[in-house]
Amino acid sequence: MLAALFAGIGDPHAVYLNRRSTAENERTQQGSFTGVGAEVGKPKDEPLIISSVFPNSGAEDAGIKEGDQIVKIGARDTVPMTIEQCVDLLRGAIGTTVVVTVKRGDAELPPITITRKLVVTPVLFSKMLTDKPKDNVGYVYLASFPEKSDGRNLDERFKQLVLELRARKATSLVFDLRFD
């Protein structure tokens, strides 16, 4: 009943987390999980959308990109599924594989096999948003404040990432606290 209430308000960021979903969310926030290595979103009656791909993950190895739409996991169409159902299919034991069908832009790609890995959730990561010389925008993302991390002090890691972006000629910076 509560899930329907949240679904009815029309905000894709407002979700009801039942006990199982809360436990899964807490495991992810602790700094590691096993799966394909991507953050995903799931608008109602639409395919699963890749929000970001974690470094050194099966998804990265397989060429999955931010913005890709996963239209099928195995033989199952993702449109009628919930995000929890999709995530259950993408997670699994280390070394096992899952086949996904991806739509990138207007093109549907051939099926892609992703090997599940232990994914260490990066606390902070960075990238350049554009390669255009006049619009060199650096991006730093704070994923969470997990109980376990890579052991680095967050402020020192942040400074290091900013210096790296400046060395890559970033002239402006986006600091994303989206999930915190």
N, C-alpha and C positions, 0 to 999 in steps of 0.2 A: 504494500500500500504506500509506504513512504517513497519507494523508488518511483512509483507512478507520479506522486506529488512533485518530486524533483524534476522528473522528465517533462512534466506539464508546464513548468515555468519558462521553458524555452531558452535557458542559459546553458550552453554546452559545458561550462565549467562548474556548474552546480550539480553535484551528484550525491546520491545517498550511498554510503558505504556500510554494507552489512558486516557482521562479525568476521566472515571469511575475507571479504575485501579489505577490511581494516588490517587484519593480520598480514595479508599479502603486501599491503602498502608499507607496513612497518618493516617487513623483511627487506623490501627494496630500499627503504630509507637507511637501513643499517650499513649500507655500503657495498653489498654484492648480492648477486642472484645468478641462477643458471637460466639461460635462454638465448635468444637470438641477438640481444644487445641493442635494443632500440626503445625509445620512448614513443608511445603511440597515443592517438586520440581517436574517438569513435563518435562522430555525429550520428544522430538517429537516422536510420534508413539510408545510410551512406557507407561506403567502404571504410576500412581501417586506414588511418593516415599516419605516416611516419613523421613524428615531430622532430626527432633527432636520432642520430646513430652514434652509439658509444664507440670511442676509439678501441682498437684491438678486439673487436667483437666479430661474431659470425656474420652479422648483418653488414658490417663494413667490408669484411673479406669477400662477401658475395656481391658487393656493388650496390647495395641498397642505399638510397639517397633520401635526404630530408625532403618531404613533400610527396614522396611516392605514395600511391594508394595500393594497399594490399586488397585485391578483390577476391582472392581465394586463398585459403589455407588448406593444403591438401586438395580435396575435392569439394570443400565446403565454401559456399558463397558467404562473404563477411557482411554483406549489407543487412540481412535480417538478424545478425548476431549481436550480442551485447559485447562491450569491451572486455568484460570478465571472461566470456567464452573464447574470444579471440586470444587473449593473453594466456589462458589455459593451454591453448593449442601451440602457442609460440614458445612457451616455457617447457623445460624437460631436462632430462639427464644430460650431463656433459658428454659430447661426442655423438649424440644422436642427431638426426637431421629432420628438417621439415621443408616441404616444398611449398612455395608461395607463387601466386600469379600476381604480378605487379603491373599497375597502370602508371605510366610516367608521362605526364602531359596528356595528350590525346592518344598515345600509343600504348597498346598492351604488349608487354614484353613476354618472351618465352618463359616458361616456368623456371624459377630460380630455387636451387637447393641451398639451404642455410644450415650450417653445422652449429649446434648449440654449444656454448662455452660458459665457463665461469666469467661473469661480467662484473668487473669492479667498477662501481658507479663513480665516475669522476666527480669530486666535490666541486672543482672549478675546471673549466676548460675554455679555450679561446680559439678564435678563427678570424680570418678576414672575411667581411661580408661582401666585398667587391674587389675586383682587381683593377678597377679604373683609377688611374693615377690621381685624378682630381677629386675622387670620392673615396679615398682610402679609409674605410670605416672598419675599426676593430671591434670585436664582439667578445665579451667575457660573460660566461654563464655560471652562476652559482646554483648548482643543482639542488643542494640540500645542506642541512647541518646534521650529517649522520653520526650515529654513535661511534662507528668505526670509519676511519678514512685511511688515506695512504700515509698517514703519520706526519704529514707536513703541516706546518702552521699556516692557517688560511691566509693571514695577512701577508706573510712572506711569499706564498704561492701566487697570490693576487699581484703583488708587486712584480714578481718574475714574469707573469703573463703579460702585464702591461708593458714592461720593458721589451719583451719579445715582439709585441705588436708594434711598438714604436720603431724597433729595428726594421720591421717590415714596412715602414713608412705610413703607419696609421696616423691620420690627422684628426680623427675623432673616435670616440669610444662609446659603445653601448654596453651598459652593465645590466644584465638581465637577472632579475630576482623573481621571475614569473611564478615559481612554485613555493616561494617562501614569503 
